[in-house]
């Protein structure tokens, strides 16, 4: 007999009864088990968070500024020059 759960893990959480009741009600309304509902909700939120962190939304003005700076970068200032010198010093050592 093969193990159908060989690629699964168990996640547990302690929550107040009031939260469990709310989640259970929502699960019932959606036609899912409590476990299915929690997995679906957590996965949806996780994907949204990952996407929100991956995508930057700019106004047209902000986008124009970014592209202008890419196409016409300003000359290095003293802080940038110091950072480059520090970077070169760090990587010229035997690290």
Helices and strands as residue ranges (DSSP letters): H 17-30, H 34-54, H 60-71, H 78-92
